[in-house]
Structures are given as structure tokens and as C-alpha cells.
Amino acid sequence: MNQKTGRGVSEQVSDLGGAHMKRRAMLAATGVALCGVPWIVARSQSAPLRIGATFDNSGNEKGIGQSLHQGALAYFNAINKAGGVHGRQIEVVLADDQFNADKARDNALKFASDASILALVHPQGTRQTAEIMKAVRNLPIIGPNTGTTALHKSGANNVFWVRTNYDLEVERLVRLADSLGLKRFALAYPNDPFGQAVLASFRASLASRGIEAVGVASTPNTASLEVEPAAKQLAAMQAQVLIMSLAGTMPALHRAYRAAGGSAISLGLSVGGSAANIAQVAKSADKPIFSVIVPSPSAQKFELVRAYQRDMLASGFDAKSLVSMEGYVDARVLVEGLRRAGGKADRESLIAGLEGMTDFDLGGMRMRYGKGNREGNTYTDIVSVDEDGRLKS
């Protein structure tokens, strides 16, 4: 039993070279600044199930990356505390890519070259995922944090999508606004592959309704805080609806847009729903509405959400968000695949196990994979933010 945390789960993080990080280094490198407690990753005394994770742990998008990983760790910790999968503990090997696509690819290649690594979980970002998918074909990849439809439809046999694609997510937002009789749409997007993918989804959704956007404006890239020029362009468009296709920089764009006189209803994508973002927008007089690809982390009518809340609390994670909920679902999908892979799980049997999840109920949302089908999730919903930062569906 750990005397500091009171938890019977041993604390360990492995680096890419296989050496264990010291506890002090782990606290400095991971989520103590976010949640005030150490991240807990359990290890096995023999034959652990080793999972790789590359994400932004120190760059501009670290809020998204850390939220994803906290959600995943909350479930892995719960599974390890309960005895693991077929008696084997899950060990997570961390790699910080700083939201750099080349680093993410290199991290994934190192994971793929290590036969003891069974899978890669929740790679973060569109460019990062695209580079990883091009470079890595022999390692199961579960839950990339991008909804880019072209990547989802690429036919990569080793990639199992957990998040809904952007076509479905943007369609949900446009349908909401259209049902309210709002026809003047604008889009804020980063000028990078993520933004271009959402721009294509946005135009397709409007075109299906015979609507032409009043305008679009872009920021330099996903991580750029240079948002004021785009905000001023958007404010001049007199739109009724502004869809913000941004992640960590979404609150900055929202503030700049309002400061420039923009008055449209603001709608955000699920990737913008990190705990840090929600805390910021909760302070504003008018709060964006978000699309979601998992149930709201406060929607206790879902068994999945109740389990998420319980496991987050058990791991000492206070910051509940759409993004950590997504990471939690990624981990649940991966663990179910490992269960189905059997006691001698390897990469091939894990892919077969995941493929066999043709109608798997996670406790309120279903994953439907199968032969030739790697898009398991079509769940979408709409949530609002209250003054306390809670998400309401």
C-alpha cells in the first residue's frame, strides 16, 4: 500500500528506453500541476501488458494531451487494482511529443520496434496521427484524437477509431442551428490538416441544406494563439452562428471574437472541451455550446459516466472533462480488446479481439467494429456549460 496516496497500486512510469522514471521526475513531468496528485501507472511483477502513449505533455496543447491521458490512466488503474487482464497488469509507456508530428511519428516507430509494446493508445492531433499511420502498420492504434474523415476512411487495418468523425460532429452542430432557424454561418479554423478537415465537413453540411457560409477565417495553426486577426474578420461577418474548430486555443478565439464585437452564437467541437477550456469559458457571460462524441462527464444517467467519475476519483483526478472522458473510453475499448485477445495476447490477437466487438455496450454508448469496419462510434450530442463549469446535456 502506498503510504502517500493510500492506494494499493504501485507507481511507475516507463520511458522509451525502458528505464523507470524516478517519482520526483514523474511528478515534474506529468499531471501534478493540473490535479495536485501524482499520476499512477501500475506495473506487473511479471509479464505486464505494455501500452505505448504519445501525446503533448509539455507544449501548447498539453491540456488536451494530459486530459486524454488522465482519463485513460483512471481506467487502467481501476483494472490493475482489480487484478489486471487475465491476471496481467497494464503498464503504460509514456512519450512526450510536444504536439510535434515528427516527434509523434518517431515515438510511435520506437514503440512499434519494441515487441513488448502491444498497442498505442490515444495519439493526439491530426498531423500527428497522419504521420503515425503512414509510418506504423504493425502496431494496433486505439482511439486517435482526431475526427478527420479522410483518415477514418483510409482503410488502415491496425487503427481502431473511438471518436466520431468530423462529418458527423459538424453535422450535429449545423443541424442544431438550422433547427432554430439560423442560416448565417461562419467558421473559425486553424490553417492546418485538422482545420482543413473540419472546413470540408462544414462546407459539406451547409451544402446539403443549400446554405452558403457568410465567411470563414483561419488562425495560423492548431497551437497558435495568434487569434485576433481571425476574430476581427469573423466579427465583421455578422454571422448568427460561429463554429469554432479549435482545441486548446478555443477560449482565446472566443474572447477575441467578443472583444471585436462578434455576437453570433458560439459552437465548439468536442476537442475544445478540455477541463482547462471549460473552466475558462465558464467565466464568460455567454458560453459556447459543444458537440460531444462521448456522453457528458456529468451525465450520471449513463453507467459509463458513473464508472468514469468513480475511477477518476480513485486515481485522484479532479479535472473531469469531455477530453478525459474520451481517453477513458479509449482505455475501456483497448482493455476489452485485450480481454478478447486471451491470456497470451499479442498484437495480432488484439486486433482480432477488437474486430470482434461488433456491438459492445460501454454503458450508454456502443462500439461497433467488424471485418473491414474500424469506425466503432457514431455517438453525438450537444452540451452546454453552466456557471460552475459543469456540462449539461
C-alpha positions as CSV (number, residue, x, y, z in Angstrom):
1,M,0.0,0.0,0.0
2,N,1.4,3.4,-1.0
3,Q,1.6,5.5,2.2
4,K,1.3,8.8,0.4
5,T,-1.7,8.1,-1.7
6,G,-3.3,5.3,0.4
7,R,-3.7,3.2,-2.8
8,G,-2.6,-0.3,-3.3
9,V,-1.4,0.3,-6.8
10,S,2.4,0.6,-7.3
11,E,3.5,3.8,-9.0
12,Q,5.7,3.6,-12.1
13,V,6.1,5.2,-15.5
14,S,8.5,3.7,-18.1
15,D,10.3,5.8,-20.7
16,L,11.1,4.8,-24.3
17,G,14.4,3.3,-23.3
18,G,12.7,1.1,-20.8
19,A,14.2,2.7,-17.6
20,H,11.8,3.7,-14.9
21,M,11.4,7.4,-14.1
22,K,12.0,8.4,-10.5
23,R,9.0,9.5,-8.6
24,R,10.1,13.1,-8.4
25,A,10.8,13.2,-12.1
26,M,7.4,11.7,-12.8
27,L,5.7,14.4,-10.7
28,A,7.5,17.1,-12.6
29,A,6.8,15.6,-16.0
30,T,3.2,14.8,-15.6
31,G,-0.1,16.0,-14.1
32,V,0.7,17.2,-10.6
33,A,0.4,20.8,-11.8
34,L,-3.1,20.0,-13.1
35,C,-4.5,18.0,-10.3
36,G,-2.1,18.2,-7.4
37,V,-1.6,14.5,-7.1
38,P,0.8,12.0,-8.8
39,W,-0.3,10.1,-11.9
40,I,-0.5,6.5,-11.0
41,V,0.5,3.8,-13.5
42,A,0.6,0.3,-12.3
43,R,3.1,-2.3,-13.3
44,S,3.2,-6.1,-13.1
45,Q,5.8,-8.1,-11.3
46,S,5.8,-10.4,-14.3
47,A,4.7,-10.2,-17.9
48,P,2.9,-6.8,-17.9
49,L,0.6,-5.8,-20.8
50,R,2.7,-2.8,-22.1
51,I,0.9,0.0,-23.9
52,G,2.5,3.0,-25.6
53,A,1.2,6.6,-25.4
54,T,2.5,9.6,-27.3
55,F,0.9,12.9,-26.7
56,D,1.6,16.6,-25.9
57,N,2.8,16.7,-22.2
58,S,4.7,20.0,-22.3
59,G,3.6,22.1,-25.4
60,N,0.8,24.4,-26.1
61,E,-1.7,21.6,-26.4
62,K,-0.7,19.8,-23.2
63,G,-4.1,20.5,-21.6
64,I,-5.7,18.2,-24.3
65,G,-2.9,15.6,-24.1
66,Q,-2.9,15.4,-20.3
67,S,-6.7,15.3,-20.1
68,L,-6.7,12.4,-22.6
69,H,-4.1,10.5,-20.7
70,Q,-5.7,11.1,-17.2
71,G,-8.9,9.6,-18.5
72,A,-7.1,6.5,-19.8
73,L,-5.0,6.1,-16.7
74,A,-8.1,6.3,-14.5
75,Y,-9.4,3.1,-16.2
76,F,-6.1,1.3,-16.4
77,N,-5.6,1.9,-12.7
78,A,-9.0,0.5,-11.9
79,I,-8.3,-2.6,-13.9
80,N,-4.9,-3.1,-12.3
81,K,-6.4,-2.7,-8.8
82,A,-9.0,-5.4,-9.7
83,G,-6.3,-7.8,-10.8
84,G,-5.5,-6.8,-14.3
85,V,-6.5,-8.5,-17.6
86,H,-6.2,-12.3,-17.4
87,G,-4.1,-11.8,-14.3
88,R,-1.6,-9.4,-16.1
89,Q,-1.2,-5.8,-15.1
90,I,-1.2,-2.9,-17.6
91,E,1.9,-0.8,-17.9
92,V,1.9,2.4,-19.8
93,V,5.0,3.7,-21.5
94,L,4.9,7.5,-21.9
95,A,6.4,9.6,-24.6
96,D,6.0,13.4,-24.9
97,D,5.8,14.6,-28.5
98,Q,5.1,18.3,-27.6
99,F,2.4,18.2,-30.3
100,N,5.1,17.8,-33.0
101,A,4.1,15.5,-35.8
102,D,7.7,14.3,-36.4
103,K,8.3,13.5,-32.8
104,A,4.9,11.7,-32.6
105,R,5.9,9.6,-35.6
106,D,9.4,8.8,-34.1
107,N,7.8,7.9,-30.8
108,A,5.4,5.6,-32.5
109,L,8.1,3.9,-34.5
110,K,10.1,3.2,-31.3
111,F,7.0,1.7,-29.8
112,A,6.4,-0.4,-32.9
113,S,10.0,-1.7,-32.9
114,D,9.6,-2.9,-29.3
115,A,7.9,-6.3,-29.5
116,S,6.8,-6.0,-25.8
117,I,4.5,-3.0,-26.7
118,L,1.1,-4.4,-27.7
119,A,-0.7,-1.2,-28.7
120,L,-0.6,2.6,-29.0
121,V,-3.4,4.5,-27.3
122,H,-4.9,7.9,-28.0
123,P,-2.3,9.6,-30.3
124,Q,-3.1,13.3,-30.2
125,G,-3.7,15.5,-33.2
126,T,-4.5,15.2,-36.9
127,R,-1.0,15.8,-38.3
128,Q,0.5,13.5,-35.6
129,T,-2.0,10.7,-36.3
130,A,-1.5,11.0,-40.1
131,E,2.3,10.7,-39.7
132,I,1.9,7.7,-37.3
133,M,-0.5,6.0,-39.6
134,K,1.9,6.3,-42.6
135,A,4.9,5.0,-40.6
136,V,3.3,2.3,-38.4
137,R,1.4,-0.6,-39.9
138,N,2.2,-3.4,-37.5
139,L,1.0,-1.9,-34.2
140,P,-2.6,-1.7,-33.1
141,I,-3.6,2.0,-32.6
142,I,-6.7,2.7,-30.5
143,G,-8.5,6.0,-30.2
144,P,-6.6,8.6,-32.2
145,N,-7.7,12.0,-31.0
146,T,-8.8,13.3,-34.4
147,G,-12.1,13.1,-36.3
148,T,-10.6,13.7,-39.8
149,T,-12.9,11.8,-42.0
150,A,-10.3,11.0,-44.7
151,L,-8.1,9.3,-42.0
152,H,-11.1,7.5,-40.6
153,K,-12.0,6.2,-44.1
154,S,-8.4,5.3,-45.1
155,G,-8.9,1.6,-44.5
156,A,-5.9,1.2,-42.2
157,N,-6.4,-2.2,-40.6
158,N,-4.5,-1.5,-37.5
159,V,-6.3,1.7,-36.5
160,F,-9.5,1.5,-34.4
161,W,-11.3,4.7,-34.2
162,V,-13.2,5.6,-31.0
163,R,-14.0,9.2,-31.7
164,T,-16.8,10.1,-34.2
165,N,-15.6,11.6,-37.4
166,Y,-15.9,15.4,-38.1
167,D,-18.6,15.0,-40.7
168,L,-20.9,13.6,-38.1
169,E,-19.8,16.1,-35.4
170,V,-20.1,19.2,-37.5
171,E,-23.4,17.9,-38.9
172,R,-24.7,17.8,-35.3
173,L,-23.9,21.4,-34.7
174,V,-25.2,22.6,-38.0
175,R,-28.4,20.7,-37.5
176,L,-28.9,22.3,-34.1
177,A,-28.6,25.8,-35.5
178,D,-30.7,25.1,-38.6
179,S,-33.5,23.7,-36.4
180,L,-33.5,27.1,-34.7
181,G,-33.9,28.9,-38.0
182,L,-30.4,30.3,-38.0
183,K,-28.9,30.4,-41.5
184,R,-25.9,32.8,-41.3
185,F,-22.9,30.5,-40.5
186,A,-19.2,31.3,-40.1
187,L,-16.3,29.1,-39.2
188,A,-13.1,29.7,-37.3
189,Y,-10.4,27.1,-38.1
190,P,-6.7,26.6,-37.9
191,N,-4.8,26.5,-41.2
192,D,-3.5,23.0,-40.8
193,P,-4.8,19.5,-41.6
194,F,-7.1,19.5,-38.6
195,G,-8.7,22.8,-39.6
196,Q,-8.9,21.9,-43.3
197,A,-10.7,18.6,-42.4
198,V,-13.3,20.5,-40.4
199,L,-13.6,23.1,-43.1
200,A,-14.5,20.4,-45.6
201,S,-17.1,18.9,-43.2
202,F,-18.5,22.4,-42.6
203,R,-19.0,23.1,-46.3
204,A,-20.5,19.7,-47.0
205,S,-23.0,20.1,-44.2
206,L,-24.1,23.5,-45.3
207,A,-24.2,22.5,-49.0
208,S,-26.6,19.6,-48.1
209,R,-29.0,22.3,-46.9
210,G,-28.4,24.7,-49.7
211,I,-26.8,27.2,-47.3
212,E,-23.7,29.2,-48.2
213,A,-21.4,30.4,-45.3
214,V,-21.2,34.1,-44.7
215,G,-17.5,33.6,-44.3
216,V,-14.6,31.7,-42.7
217,A,-11.4,32.8,-41.1
218,S,-8.3,30.9,-40.0
219,T,-5.6,31.0,-37.4
220,P,-2.0,30.0,-38.3
221,N,-2.3,26.5,-36.9
222,T,-3.9,24.5,-34.1
223,A,-1.5,25.6,-31.4
224,S,-1.2,29.3,-32.4
225,L,-2.5,31.9,-30.0
226,E,-2.4,34.5,-32.8
227,V,-6.2,34.6,-32.9
228,E,-7.1,38.4,-33.1
229,P,-6.9,38.8,-36.9
230,A,-9.3,35.9,-37.4
231,A,-11.5,37.2,-34.6
232,K,-11.8,40.6,-36.2
233,Q,-12.6,39.1,-39.6
234,L,-15.3,37.0,-38.1
235,A,-16.8,39.8,-36.1
236,A,-17.3,41.8,-39.3
237,M,-19.3,39.0,-41.0
238,Q,-22.4,39.5,-38.9
239,A,-22.9,35.8,-38.6
240,Q,-25.7,34.3,-36.5
241,V,-23.7,31.1,-35.8
242,L,-19.9,30.8,-35.3
243,I,-18.5,27.3,-35.2
244,M,-15.1,27.2,-33.6
245,S,-12.9,24.4,-35.0
246,L,-10.2,24.9,-32.4
247,A,-8.8,22.8,-29.5
248,G,-6.7,24.4,-26.8
249,T,-6.8,27.9,-28.3
250,M,-10.6,28.0,-28.5
251,P,-11.1,30.2,-25.4
252,A,-8.7,32.8,-26.7
253,L,-10.5,33.0,-30.0
254,H,-13.9,33.2,-28.2
255,R,-12.7,36.1,-26.0
256,A,-11.1,37.9,-29.0
257,Y,-14.3,37.5,-31.1
258,R,-16.5,39.0,-28.4
259,A,-14.0,41.8,-27.8
260,A,-14.1,42.6,-31.5
261,G,-17.9,42.9,-31.4
262,G,-18.9,39.5,-32.6
263,S,-22.3,38.5,-31.4
264,A,-23.0,35.1,-33.0
265,I,-24.0,32.0,-31.0
266,S,-20.7,30.2,-30.5
267,L,-20.5,26.4,-31.0
268,G,-17.4,24.4,-30.3
269,L,-16.2,20.9,-31.3
270,S,-15.6,18.2,-28.7
271,V,-11.8,18.6,-29.0
272,G,-12.2,22.0,-27.4
273,G,-13.8,20.6,-24.3
274,S,-10.7,20.1,-22.1
275,A,-11.1,20.8,-18.4
276,A,-8.9,24.0,-18.8
277,N,-11.0,25.3,-21.6
278,I,-14.3,24.6,-19.9
279,A,-13.0,26.4,-16.8
280,Q,-12.2,29.5,-18.9
281,V,-15.4,29.7,-20.8
282,A,-17.5,29.1,-17.7
283,K,-16.4,32.6,-16.5
284,S,-17.8,34.3,-19.6
285,A,-21.2,35.9,-19.8
286,D,-22.1,33.8,-22.8
287,K,-20.8,30.3,-23.0
288,P,-20.2,28.2,-26.1
289,I,-22.3,25.1,-26.8
290,F,-20.3,22.0,-27.6
291,S,-20.8,18.9,-29.7
292,V,-19.7,15.7,-28.0
293,I,-18.6,12.3,-29.2
294,V,-18.9,10.7,-25.7
295,P,-21.5,11.3,-23.0
296,S,-21.1,14.4,-20.9
297,P,-18.8,13.6,-17.9
298,S,-21.6,14.8,-15.6
299,A,-24.5,12.8,-17.2
300,Q,-25.0,10.3,-14.4
301,K,-27.8,8.6,-16.2
302,F,-25.1,6.7,-18.1
303,E,-23.4,3.7,-16.3
304,L,-20.3,4.6,-18.3
305,V,-20.2,8.1,-16.7
306,R,-20.8,6.8,-13.2
307,A,-17.8,4.4,-13.7
308,Y,-15.7,7.2,-15.1
309,Q,-16.5,9.5,-12.1
310,R,-15.7,6.7,-9.7
311,D,-12.4,5.8,-11.4
312,M,-11.3,9.4,-11.8
313,L,-11.9,10.0,-8.1
314,A,-10.0,6.8,-7.1
315,S,-7.0,8.0,-9.1
316,G,-7.1,11.4,-7.6
317,F,-8.1,13.2,-10.8
318,D,-10.4,16.2,-10.2
319,A,-10.5,17.7,-13.6
320,K,-13.4,15.9,-15.4
321,S,-13.9,16.9,-19.0
322,L,-15.0,15.7,-22.4
323,V,-11.4,15.0,-23.3
324,S,-10.6,12.9,-20.3
325,M,-13.9,11.1,-20.8
326,E,-12.7,10.3,-24.4
327,G,-9.4,9.0,-23.0
328,Y,-11.3,6.9,-20.5
329,V,-13.4,5.4,-23.4
330,D,-10.3,4.7,-25.4
331,A,-8.9,2.7,-22.5
332,R,-12.1,0.8,-22.0
333,V,-12.1,-0.2,-25.7
334,L,-8.5,-1.3,-25.5
335,V,-9.0,-3.3,-22.3
336,E,-12.0,-5.1,-23.8
337,G,-9.8,-5.9,-26.9
338,L,-7.2,-7.3,-24.5
339,R,-9.7,-9.5,-22.7
340,R,-10.9,-10.9,-26.0
341,A,-7.3,-11.5,-27.1
342,G,-6.9,-14.1,-24.4
343,G,-4.2,-14.8,-21.8
344,K,-1.4,-14.8,-24.4
345,A,-2.3,-11.5,-26.0
346,D,-0.1,-10.2,-28.8
347,R,-0.7,-7.6,-31.5
348,E,-2.4,-10.0,-33.9
349,S,-4.8,-11.4,-31.3
350,L,-5.6,-7.9,-30.0
351,I,-6.6,-6.8,-33.5
352,A,-8.8,-9.8,-33.7
353,G,-10.3,-9.1,-30.3
354,L,-11.1,-5.5,-31.2
355,E,-12.5,-6.6,-34.5
356,G,-14.9,-8.9,-32.7
357,M,-16.5,-6.0,-30.8
358,T,-19.4,-5.8,-33.3
359,D,-21.9,-4.5,-30.7
360,F,-20.2,-3.7,-27.4
361,D,-22.1,-1.7,-24.8
362,L,-19.8,0.5,-22.8
363,G,-22.6,1.5,-20.5
364,G,-24.6,4.0,-22.6
365,M,-22.7,4.1,-25.9
366,R,-21.9,1.2,-28.2
367,M,-18.8,0.4,-30.2
368,R,-19.4,-1.5,-33.4
369,Y,-16.3,-2.8,-35.2
370,G,-16.1,-5.7,-37.5
371,K,-14.4,-7.1,-40.6
372,G,-13.4,-4.1,-42.7
373,N,-15.0,-1.7,-40.2
374,R,-12.7,0.4,-37.9
375,E,-15.1,3.2,-37.1
376,G,-16.8,2.0,-33.9
377,N,-18.6,5.1,-32.8
378,T,-21.3,7.3,-34.3
379,Y,-22.4,8.9,-31.0
380,T,-23.0,12.6,-31.0
381,D,-24.8,15.0,-28.7
382,I,-24.9,18.7,-27.6
383,V,-23.9,20.0,-24.2
384,S,-24.0,23.5,-22.6
385,V,-21.7,24.9,-19.9
386,D,-23.2,26.2,-16.6
387,E,-21.6,28.9,-14.5
388,D,-19.8,26.3,-12.3
389,G,-18.2,24.7,-15.4
390,R,-20.5,21.7,-15.5
391,L,-21.5,20.3,-18.8
392,K,-25.3,19.9,-19.3
393,S,-26.8,17.7,-22.0
